[in-house]
Amino acid sequence: MKWSIGIDGGHQPLSMSFTNTTSELLVSTTNRKLMLINLFRGSAIKQMDLDDDVTVMKQSRIICCGTADGRVVMRDPRSLKVENYILAHSGTITDLDIAGNIVITCGFSSRGGALAPDGMIKMFDIRTMRALAPIPFPSGPTFLRFHPRLTSTVVGASPNGQFQFCNAVNTSEATFYQAQVSGVLSALDFSSSGELLAFADSAGVVSLWSEKNEARVNFNSRLTEFADQPPPPSEIKITDDSPLSLIGMPYYSTRLLSAWPEKLTFEVGQSAPKVPAEVLANVKTIDFVGYASNPRTSRRNQNLASARKARKEVSEVPKFRSEQDREKYFGKRGAQDNQDTDDEQSKNQRASSTPKYYKRVEIKYSKFGVEDFDFGFYNKTHYGGLETDITNSYANSLLQVMFFTRPLREVVKGHIKMSCAKEYCLACELGFLFRMLEDSLGANCQATNFLRAFKTIPQASALGLFEPDQPSSATNYATLIQNFNRFILERIQFELGDDTRMLVIPRPYSTLSTTMQQIFGLQLQAISQCQCSALNARDTCPFVVDLQYPKRVVGGKTADSTFVGILQSSINRVSSTKAWCETCKKYQPTSQYRKLQRPPNVLSINACATTEEELELFRADPTFVPARLALVFDNDELSILHLDDEQLLPSSPTALVAVYELSASVVEIREEKQLPHLVSHIRTGNNGVQEWIVFNDFMVQPVSETEPRTYHKWKNPCVLQYKIIDLDMVQDFRMLPTTPHARGLREMVLLNSSSLSLCSRRKERDLKIAYRLLKPAELPNQRGYLCALDAEFVALSKDEAEIRSDGTRSVIKPSRLSLARVTVLRGDGSDEGVPFIDEYISTTEEVVDYLTEFSGIKCKGRTLFAISFNLKVGRTIDWSYLPAGDLDIALSRHPLVSLKSAYKKLRLLVDLGCVFVGHGLKKDFRIINILVPPDQVIDTVDIFFIQNRQRKLSLRFLAWCLLRLDIQSETHDSSEDARTVSFVGARSFDFP
């Protein structure tokens, strides 16, 4: 069954007929509705109300509908509007037929207040809408048919099997036959050849009449070809000693009927678990009720069926790190259950059509937060993945592609080593993110700061580049990532500035190009030609090619529908429009076309495949997207070739040939009953070995070479990127600032204070500055410089959680925190313990919770007053003022800086090799969105970790236990915590 359509309210169809096309079916129902059904879609495309039931329909040039009140209604087969009607009977019409302009009907008439079969076959001419001489049929006809070849011959049949063959022109010529039927007649029809008459009765018997011995059903009949009968299998004698392999398995090459697709399998419940044998053995019956002691083989009040189902759901994600450590220390419980669950999971995986590395991945949260999630379960490579619990994380796939584009990576890395005054600079944030991915070595990273800066750009909001708050399957992520690809390259070009003309890819450019134009630029010449032959040319340099697919022309032929043909026509785009002509001084039809001046170094392509026909081009042929292609410039003409392994390049001496290899692709994954997401394939090189890696957010896995060019119904193309093959040999980054050890950079970042509070014209003496900047002699000159660090945070959004039936709280989405204060102390020297960074971070986003109890950050200040009465003095008012908000630029008494300014200082300390001492630094660095190598971190949480109790000690407890200090008595203070943790870290060396 291909499709089915139900009728509301349990109603049934009454009659049906084709319209003027066989792709549309007209159906009348018992609830007086007329439905137009498209047979290709399997859906009702139109529905209208009727004033009476339509019992029979026939189609010719018009659609004749016989109603229950005796009318023949004629409708237009296109618009279905009523054109005219004839009142044929006073009762229900049982059947009608039409041949040319003649309509015949039979039905019931009202006699004595009751309906009786009408003994006449009535005829009407639809040209004049008049009745013709009726044909008498005494026994009362129920079925009528015109002969398909002899259109003047009418066949009528009564319920008891009496047939009358008569001439519609000469009604006196009639022949009667009696058929032996069981019950009453239920159906009647001719074959298309007119040589066979078939009728059926209520007993389920179909009779076939013919006047010829060898009658044909239709004039194009052919004998049915049957397959040759296979020889019977040889007889096999089975004895008690016969092996089972004597009976062979059937050979099959197609999918078995028993292999049901996943969408047709449903969970129908599970039978109650059997009572364990040890319980039945100890049952005591009292008053027909059995009692038994608990054998302690399962938990109290546990539903075994639900427990197995829960284990099956959890098995698709790894166990939390805390659970793994607990099992490692205390031993593993339920090994047999886990093994069974793993077997079920492997079976489910084999039954699924989508590979595991393409499925949507989500982060699960335990009571210890996201740090307890095992990301290593999804990534066994040394490439870093990106997390998904951030708004607009759909950009992760393209960010990975940009990271592996080395010229772009080096340019933005050089940008962060220069002075940039923009608070929200995507080029800076991209450079910080790329530094994290370089140092990750397989660890997961977050694009939090980049996406936060991206969300502040009004142009991105105007272009609709922001992901909806609630993900929906209706979101078109393919269009979203293609628009983001075009926007982000243009934005980086804008933020780097047009004057950034450092030569990173030496080529014979026609003009001095910017760094982004050197990497992605397509130097095009847009030419407009008027009818008067006047030419107007201008140079453009886009970064992305949007594919434009050919349209069908008359005759069903299309233009070149190969990938290289579509790419060539998309680059050299030709169009016609009306434009102003300076020569003609009026608007004239103008031909516009583009010419590529030189081959780009990196060719970024938006697939822009939106219709099924365009997507089918990618799905039908695995080699549709070439692994290698060539751009050939010969005599100022561009041609693009699909290079096979054995194909030779053109040998023309005047031809300029640029060969490209596919380096990355981004695809959209759309599974049934799942939210869509994006995945990227990237060709990476490690020690000269090329391999393809799939990046599905934080799931990273190698794939075959053909996987990036293979597409399915659930896998749609989005972005393709080609690199010129000599790019690695030509690129030169010596002009870029590649080292963080330049003294000027250290002095610019660490020896200066860029407080936003001072920028708001507040006096420095009004600020409470609790740190002392580093002196030039104190700058870290070698790796291992010791620093004590502590950070405080505020909440920008609260967490989303659900309470389960057992009372436990499960976090669906954690709260979003932002850095509010960071303190870094000197770890050695004469000023040990003196902070050189103690800054409060300004934020433009709304803070929902300052977490004052844990962060020490206060919200906006308030003026309070108290009114008191004195008998002598009278009323007095006492004023008191609470301190101003710590993060308010206009009122704060602390030095406020931007997040980027504070981040840049921490980034420099990490690059200089400083070693950080702190308490819970893993979580702090995660929220700050910076990755610090493990050999540069001394975390007192891990040092004093009680493994047998799986407990992490607080800093307040360690300070009292080791130093006899009472800290955090009222609230937290990052300066106090950093100073305390440096002393606790020093005491840790006293223990074995």
N, C-alpha and C positions, 0 to 999 in steps of 0.2 A: 504494500500500500504506500503510495507516494505521499498523499496528504488526505485529510478529512476535515469536514466543516460541520459543526453542530448548530442546531437551531435552538434559540432561547425558549425556555418554558416547556421543553419536552414536545414541541410541535413537530409534525412530519411534513415532508414534501408531498405535493399533490401531482404536479406535472412539471415537465421540463422540455426545453427545446434549445437548439443552437440559435445564435443571432446570425448576422450576415457573415460571420467568421467562425471557424471551428475552434478558436481559442477562447471563446466566451460562451458560457452556458447560462440560460435564463431559467430560473426555478421559482415556482409558486409554492407557498406553504399554507398549512392549515390555520395559521394566525393572520391570514390575509396580508401577506408580505410578498413582494416580488424582488428576488435577489439576482444580481448579475455577478457571476463568478468567473474569475480569470483562471483558466485551467493551468497556465504555466506557473503562476504564483501560488495557486491553491488558496486564494483568499477572496472574500466578497468585496468588490470594488464599488458597488452601488446597491442601494436598497430603497424601495418605495412602497407606500401603502396602497392597498386595493380596497374597493368598495364591496367586493364579493369574492368568494372562492373561485379560483380558476382551476377547472377540473381537467382540461385538456388543452395542449398547445401544439400548433403546427407552424412550420416556417417555410415561406416561399419568398416572393419579393417583399411581402409583409409578414408579420407574425400574427396569426389568428389565435385568439384566446377564447375558449368556451367556458362560460361562467355557470355557477349554480343556479342563477335566476333565468337561464335560457338565452342569454345574449352571446353574440359572436363579436368580440372586441378586436379591432385591427390596430396594431401598434407599429410605429416606425422602428425598424431593426437597429437603427443607429441611436436615436434619441430616446426610444421606448415611449414616446408620447402617443396618446390615443388619437388616431386619425379619424375613425368612424366606428359605428357598431350597427349590428342587425339583431332584431329581436326574432330569434328562430323558434323557440319553444317557450311554453309557459312554465316549464319545470327545468330540471337540471339537464345540461347537455352531457351525454355520455361519450360521444366521439365525434370527430370531424376530420375532414381531409380537404386538401386544396390541390388543384391541378390547373395551372394557367390562371384564368380569371373566374373559375367555377369553384365554389365552396359547397360541400355537402355536409349535412349534419344529421344526427339522430339523438333522441333524448326522451324526456318524459313530458306529459301534458297533464294539466290539472282537470280531473273529471270527478264531479260530485264531491269536491273538497279533498280529494286524495290524488296522488300522483300515479299515473299509469303509463306504461311504455307507449310511445307514439308510434302508430302503424305506418308511418310515412318516412321516407328518406327525403329530406328537404334539400333543395338546390337554390343557390343564390349567385347572381352575377355581381362581382365586387366592383365592376366598372360603373354600373348604374345603380348599385345598391338596391336591386329589386329581386323579388323571388321568382324562380322559374317553376315549371311544372314539376310537382313532386313525384317520387317513385313509390308506388304502394308496396308495403312489406307487412302483410297481415300479422305475422308472429312477433313483430316488434324488434327492430335491429338494435344491437348494442355496439357493434364494431363496424367501421366503414373504412374502405381503402379504394383509391384509384389504382388501376393497373399501371405499373411503371412504364410499360412500353405501349400499351393501348390505352391512351389517356381518356378515351370516351367510355371505357368499361369500368363499371362500379361493382365492387363486391361488398355485400352486406351479410352480417352473421348475427343470429339471435343467440341468447344464452343457452338454449337447448341443443345447439349444433346445426341449425338449419341455415344453409348458405343460399344466396341469391346472386347470380351473375346477370347483370342487365346493362343496356346501353343507355347512357345519359342523354343521348340525342333522341333516340326512339325508345321510349320507356316500355313499349309493348313487347320488345324482344327481351325476354327474361328466361333464365334457366335455374332450376332449383336442385339442390343437393342436400342430403342429410348425412351428417357425420356422426359416428358412434363416439360419444364423449362420456367420461366418467364425472358426473357432477355437472358443472356449468362451465361454459367457455370463459377463459380469463385473458387471452391475448391472441392477436391476429396480425400477420404482416407478410408482405411479399419479399422475395429476394430481389436484388438489384437487376437481375437479368429478366425477371418476370416469369421465369419458368418453374419456380417453386413457390408454394403457398404453405406457410407454417402457422399452426395454431396450437394453443395449449389449453388444458382444462384445469379445474381446481384440484384434480387428483395428482397433478404433477407430471402428466403425460403430454409430450410434444409430438404432434402428428405432422407429417410432411406429405403434401399432395403435389403431383406433377402429371402432365400429359405425355411426357417423354420418358423413355427408359434411361437415357443418360442425360439428365438435365444438368445445367450449369448454374452455380450460385451467382457468379458474375462472369463477365466476358473475359476477364484477365486471370482466370483461375489457373493455378499450376499445381501439379501433384506435390504433396508434402514429402520432403526428403527426410527419411529417418536414418539414424546412425546404424552402422553395422552392428549386429549383435556380437558381443565378445564370446569367444569359446568358453564353454562351461569349465569351471575350475576342476582340477583333478581331485579325485576322492582322497581324502586324508583319513587314515585310521588312527584314532586316538586311544592310547592305552594309559595305564597308570604311570608308565615310565616315559611317556612322550613329553618332550619339552614344549613349552608354550610358544616358542619361536616357530613351530611348524605352521602356525596360522599367521599369514603375513598381514601387514598393515596396509590399508588402502592408500594409493598414491593420490595426492592432491596438490594443486598449484595455486589455488585461490583460497581466500579466507573462509574458514569453516563457518557454518551457520551457528554452531554452538558458541563461537567467539563473539558474544554480544558486545556491542559498543558500550562505552561507559555511560553515555547519556540515556541508554535504555535499561540500565540496571538500577534498581531501587531497593532501599533497605526496608524490609517488610516486618522487621521485628525479630526477636529471638525467643526461642522457647525457654521456659524457666529452667535454671540449672538443676541437675540432679542432686538429691541429698547425698552427702558423702557416706560411704559404706561404714566408716567408724561411728557416724552418728546413728545410723539405722541399727547397728549392732547393740547399742546401749539404750534403745528407746524403751520407756516404760509407759504403758497405757493406763490412764485413770479417767474414767467417765468418757470413753471414746476419744480422748485427747492424748496425744503422745508427747512425752517429755524426754529430753536427753541433755547430757552435759556438753558444754562447748569444748571441742577438742583443740581449740586454739590454732587451727590451721589457716584462719583468715582473720581479718580485722573485724571489730565489733560493728554490727549493723551494716555490713558491706554487701552491696549488690554485686555478685561476681560477674554478671553479664555486663553491667555498666562499667565495672573496673576494666574488663578486657577491652571494651570500646574506648575508654579513656586512654589506655596504653597504646592503642592503635593510632589515635589522633596525635598523641605526644611523640610517637616514634618518628614522625616526619621531621622533627626538629631535634637538635642535640640537647643533651641534658645540660643544666646550668653548671657552671664551674664549681659552685659550692657543693652541688650534689656529686660531681665527679671526685672532688677532694674527700668528701665524706665517705664515698664508697671505697676510695683508695685506702683510707685510714681504717675504717671499720669493716670493710669487706662488702661485697656486692650481694644484694638481696634480690630474689625473684629472677635468677638467671634464666630459669626455664621459660618464664613468661616472656622475658625480653627476647629470647630466641624465637619463640612462636610469633611474637609481634614482628620481628625482623623478617621472618619468612613471609608473613602476610604482606608486609610492606614491599618486599621484592616482587611478589606476585602482582600487587597493584601497579607497581612501576612498569612491569612488563606489559600489562594490559593497557596502559595509557599510551596514547599516540605522541604526546609531547615529551621530549627528553627532559630529564630532571633539571639539567642546567639552564633550561629556558623557563622553568616555572617561577612564578612570583614568590619572592622570599620576604619574610617579615621578621622583625625583631620581637622576641618574647622577653618579658620583664619579670624578674623575681623580686623578692623583698630587698635584695641588695642592689637593685637598679640594673641599668644596662651593662655595667661592668661585669656582671655575672653571666652574660650571654657568651656562648662559645662561638666566636666568629671563625676560629681556626677550623671548625668542622666543615665550613663551606669553601675554604681557601687553603690549598696545600702548596701554592706557588709562592714565589718571592715577590709577586706584584701586589700592591695594595688595592683593596676594594673600598667602596664608598657606601656609607650607611643611608638608610631610607627614611628614618623617622624625622625628616626635616621637610618643611614646606618647599615646594618646587624642586624636590630631589629628582624629578624626571630628567634634569639636566646632567645627572651623573654619567650617563652613557657618552654624551658628547664631551664632557670634561675629561674623560679617560682618553678619548681620541685626541683631544688637544694636547694632553700631557705627553703622549707618544709622538707628537709632531715636534721633533727636537728643536728646529729653529724657533718656533713660537715659545717653547719652554725656556730656552736660553734667553730670549728677549725679555720675557716678563720676569725672569729671575734677575736679570740685570737691572730691570726697572725698580725692584724693591731695594736695591743697593744705592739708589739715588734719592734725592730729596723730592717728595711729592706732597703738596699741600692739600690735596683733595681728601676729605674725610672718608668718602665712600668711593673708592677707586677700584673698579673691577680688575684692572691690570695688576694693581698691588695685591689684591686678594687672590688673584689667580697665581701670582708668583709665590705667595705664602702657601697656597694649597699644593703647588707642584713641589715645593721643598718638603712638605710632609710626605707626599707620595714617593719621593726619592729616598727618604730615610725609612720608609715603612717596612721594607723587607718582608712583605706578606701580611703585616698588621693592617687592621681596618682603619680608615681615616674618615673624616667628616668635612663636608663643604659648608659648614655652618656659617662662617663669617662671609664667605663669598656669596651665598644665597641671601644672607641678611643685607649685604650691600646691594645685591641685585634687586631686592624688593623695594629699595628706596628710589629707584630710577623711574621717574614718571613716564618716560617714553616706553619702557617695557610694559607698564600698566596700560598705556593707550593702545599698544599693539596686541593686547590680550595674551601676554606671555606668562601670566601667573596661573598656577595650578589651582583648581577650585578647592575650597576648604574641605569638602567632603568628596573624595574620589568617586567617580561614576564611570560606568562602562560606556556612557555616551560621549565621554571626552575623547577627542581625536588627538592622541599623543603623537601620531606621525606628523600632522600639520604643526603641532606645537613645537616639536624639536627642530623641524625645518625652519620655522620662523626664528627660533632661538639661534640656530646656526648662522643665519644671515645677520641677526642683530648683534650677536656677541663679537663677531669679527669687525663689524663697523664700529662698535663701541670701543674695542681695544685700540683701533686705529685712532679714534677721537681722543682717548685718554693718553696715549703715547705722544700725541701731537704730530702735526705735519712736519715739524722741524726735526723729528727724530729720523735722520737720514743716514744712520750708521750702516755701512755696507756689511751685511752678514752673509749674503749669497752673491759673490762676485759674478756678474753677467754683463754682457754688453747692452745695458739698458739704453733706451732712446732718451729718457730723461732720468734725472736723479730721483729715484723712488724712495718712499718711506719703507721702514722695515716690514710692515704688514703687506705693502704692495709687492715687496720682493718675495715674500713667502707665498701669499695667496692671490696676488693681483692678476687679473686678466686684462691686459692692455688692449682695449677695444677701441675701434674708430667707428662712431655712429655717424652714418651718412644719410642725409635727407635729399631726395631729388624730386624737384617739381616737374610738372608737365612741360615747362619751358626749358628744361634741361639745366636749370640752375642747381648747383650743388652746395650743400652746407654740411661741413664735417666738424665734429668735436670729439675729443678724446675722453673716454670713461675708463674706470678701473674698478669693476665689481669684484667681490671676493668669492661669490657662489654662482654656480650655473643651475638654473631651474629647468628641468627637462620639460619640453613641450611635445606632446605626442601627436602623430599625424591623424588627421580626420579622414573618414571614409569619403570617397568621391563616387560619382556615378559609375556603375558597372561593378561595384564591390571591390575595386582595387584600392590599394593604399600606397602611400609613399613608403620609403625605406623604413621598415619597422624593426630593424636590428638596433641594438643598443648604440653602436657607433654611429649609425645613421641618425638616430634620434638626438644623440649628443651633438653631432655636427650641425643639424638644423637648429638646435637650441642655442648654440654659440653664435652662428651666423644667422640670426633671426631676421626674417623678412616680414614686413607688415605694411599696410596702406592705411592712411588716415588723411584727414583734412588739416592743413597747417597753413600758417601765414607765410607767404612768399614775398621777400623784400624786392625781388625783381618785378613780379606782377602786381605788387601792392594790394593783394587780396588773398583770401583763403582759397587754396587750390588743393586738389587731390595730390598727395605726396607719398612717394615710395620711400620707406625707411628700412635700412639694412645695416648690419654690423659686420665688421671684419676684425679678426683677431690678429694683433700685430706681432706678438711673440708668445711662445709657450710658457705657461705658468710653471712654477716650481712645485707647487702643491695644488692639485685640481680637486676642489670641493664641489660635490654635486648633490642637489636635492632631488630625490626621485619624483616627488609630486605625483605619484600614482594614486588616483582617487577612485576611478571606476573599476568595475570588475574586468573589463577588457584590458585596461592598462596593467592591472595586477596580474592578469593571466599571462602577459608577456614574460614576466619574471618567473612565474611558477612553471610554465610549460617546458622550458628548456633550461637545464642546469648550467649550460654554458652561455646563456643570454648575456650575463654580466661577464665581460672578459677579465681574466686574471692579468693580462698585459694588453696594452693598446699603444698606438703610436699616432702622434700628431705630425703630419707632413705638410710643410710649407714649400710650395713649388710654384714659381711665377705668380706670387702674390695670391695664391689660392690655397685654401685649407682643406685637407682631407684627413679623415680619421680611419685607422685600420684596426681591425680585431686581430691581434697577433696570436697565432698558434705556435706550438713549439717548433714546428718545421717551416713556418712561413718566413720568407725572406723580405727584408726591407727594400724599398726602392733605391736603385743605385744611380739616380740622376745626380750629376755634379752640382746642379743648382738647388737641389732640394735640401731643406733644413728639417731634420728628423729628430723628434723628441719622443723617447720611449718611456712609458709609465707602467708602474705596477700597482695593483690594488693593495692598499695599506690598511684600510679600516672600513667598516660599514656599521651602520646603526639600523636596527630593525625593531618593529613594533610586534609584540606578542599579544594575540587576542585569543584566549581560550574561552570555551563556553562556561558560563556561570562563574567567571573570574574577572577581576579588574584588569584592564590592559596595562602593560608596562613596556619599557624600552630596554634593549640589550644591545651591546656593541661587540663586534669582532675586531680584533686588532692584531696585525702582524708585528711581532716583536723579534728582536735580535739579541741573543745572549751568547757571547763568546763565538760569534760568527755563525751560530745555529739559528735559523729562522723557524718560528713556530707561530701558529695562530692561537690566540687566547680569547675566550668569551668572558666578558665582564657583565654579569647580571647583578648590578649593585655590589653587594659584598660577597657574592658567589663568583669565584674566579676559577676557571678550569680550561685546560688545553682542549682544542677541537681539531678535527681534520681540516685539510686545505680546502676541501670542497664545501664545507659547511657555510662559510660566509656568502657563497654564491647560490645557495639552495634556498628556495622559498616554498611556503605551503599556504594553505588557507588561514592558518593561525599565525603565520609569520610574514609580515609585510615589509617591503623596503622603505627606508626613510632617507638616509644619508649615505653616500659613497665618497670615499676619498682615495685619490691616486697620487703617488709621489713619483717624480722623475727619477730615473734609476741612478743618475750620477750625483744626486743631492748630497749624499754623505761625503763624497769626495770633494765637492765644490764649497760647501758651507764653511765659513770662517768666522769664529766668534771672538777673535782677539780684540776687537774694538769694544766689546761689552765688558762692563765691570763684573768680573766673575769671582772675586774673592772678598770675603767680609773683613779681612784683616787690614784693610786700608786705614791708616791712622785718622784720616779726615772723616771717614764714616763713623768710627768709634767716638770721636770727639763730638760729631754732629748729633749723635743719638744719645750718648750716655753723659755728656758733659753739659747739656743744655736742658732747660725746663720750658716746655711749651704748654703752659697752663691756660685753659680756656677761661678760667676765672679772671686772670690778668687781662686776657683779651677783651673781657667785658668791662674794662676800665675801672676795675676795683683796685684799690691800693694794695700793694704787697703786704703792708703792715697789718691789714685786716685779715689776711689769710693765716691759717694755722698750718705752717709748714713744719713737719716733723721728721724731715730727712735732710741729709747733707750729700750733695752731689759728689761723685768721684773726682778726685784730683787727677791731673794728667799722669802723675807718677803711679796712681793706683789702677790704671787701666789694665785689664787682663791681657797679658802679653804671651801667656802660654796656657795650654789646656790643663784643666784640673783646678781652676780657680774656684774656691768654695763659696757658695751663696746659700743663705737660708731664705726660703720663700713661703709665703702664705697668701691666700686669696680669699676674698669674700664675694658673694653673689646675691643677686636679687632675682625674683621670679617674674618673667614676662607673661607667663600663662600658667594656669594650674593644671595639675595632672587629671587625666580622665581614667576612671576606674569603675569596676563593677563588683558587686558583692555576690558571691556565689551562694548556692543553696546551703553549703556547709558552714557559711559565715565567714569564710576567708575572703580577703580583698585582693583582687587581681587588677594590676595596672594595665590599661589598654594603651595609653599614650602618656609618657612622663611629662612633668612640668618642664617648661623651657626656661632655663636659667641664663643669666647674662652677667659678665664680669662687672663688679661694682667697685672693688678696691683690690689692689695688688701691692704687696710689700716685699722688697728684696733687701736683705741685710748682708753686710760684709761678713764673710766667714772666717777670716784670719786677718792678721796685721794689727797695728796699734789701735785702729778703730773697730775692732771686732765687735759685732753686735749692733753697729750703728747703721741704720737703713740708708741706702743711696737711691732707692726707689720706694716711694710711698704715695701712690696716686689714686685718686678717685676717678672713676670712669663715667663720663657723661653718656646718656642714652636718649635718643629721640623717641624711642618706643615707650608705650605706656607700661608702667610697672604695676602689676597687680598685687604683689606682696614683697615688701622690703626684707622680710625674714629677719627682723631686727634682733630677735632672740638669739639667732645663730650667726648673723653677719655683723651686727653692730651698726648697720647702716640705718640712719633715721630718715623718716619721711619729712614732708614740709613742716616748717615751724608754725607755732600757734601762739597768739597773744591771749593770755588769761587774766581775768581780774576777779577780785573778791570784794563784796560790799559788806561793811561792818558798821555798827552804830555805837556811838559813845554819847553818854548823857551830856557831857560838857562840850565836846567838839562837834557832835552831830554825826552825820554820815561820812564815812571815809571809804575810799576805794584803794585797794592794794593791787598793783599791777605786777604781773610776772610774765616772762617771755621765755618760751622754750627755744632751743637752738634751731636754726634754720635747717631746711632740708639739705642732706649731705650731697645729693646729686643734682641740686638746682643751681644752674650756672649763675643766676642773678643773686642768689642768697647764700650759697654754700660758703663756709669758712675754710674749706679744704681746697687744695689745688686740684682742679678738674682737667682731665685730658680726654681726648677721643680714644676709642677702643683701638684704632689703628696705631696711634702713637704709643700706647702701652704695649701693644703686641709687637711692634717693631723693636722695642728695647729687649723684650724677652727673646725674640727671634735672633737678635744679634748675640745675646748671651749664650744661647744654645749653639750657634755657629762658631763662637769663640771657644767652645769646649768647656764651659763652666759646669761645675757639678752642683746640683741643687739638693738641699736637705729640706725635708718637709714632712708633714703628716697627712696622708691621703692624697699624695701628689697625682696619682693616676687619675682620680676623678677631677682634680683641679685642672690638670693639663687638658683633659678631655673637653671640659666646658670652655676653657680658653681657646680651644681648637688649635692646639700646637702639639707636635709629636716630638718627644725628647727621647733620645736613645737610652736604653736601660742602663748603660754604663755611666750615664751622667745623672742618675737619680739615686738618692739615698732616702728611702721612705721608712719612717719609723713605724708605720702600720705593719709593714711586712717584717721588720726586724723583731718586733715584740708580738708576733702572731702566735696564739695558743692553738696548736694544731689539734691536740686531742679533744679540745672543746669547740673547735671551729669558731673561735671568738676573736674579734679584733678590738684591741684596747683603745680607749679614748686618750687624747693628749692630756686632758685634765687629770686622769688617773695616773698616767705616766709621770706627769710633773710632780704630783704629790708623793708618788711612790719612790721616785728616784731622786728628786731635788728638794722635796718637802716644800714645794711652792704651791700656793693656792691661786689658781688663775681662773679666768672666766667666771668670777663670782657674780657679776651683774650681767655682763654681755660679752660678746666676743670682740676681740681687737686683733687685727691681723699683725700689727707690729709686735704686740705681746706674744702672740702665738708663734710668730717666726723666731723671735728671740728665744722662747722656751724650747722650741724644737731643735734649735742649734745646740743647746746645752744637753738635751736628751740624746741627740745624735752623738755628741761627744762621749756621753756616759755609756753608750752602747758598746764602745770598744773595750770597756772594762769587763764585759761578760764574755765567756767562752762561746 
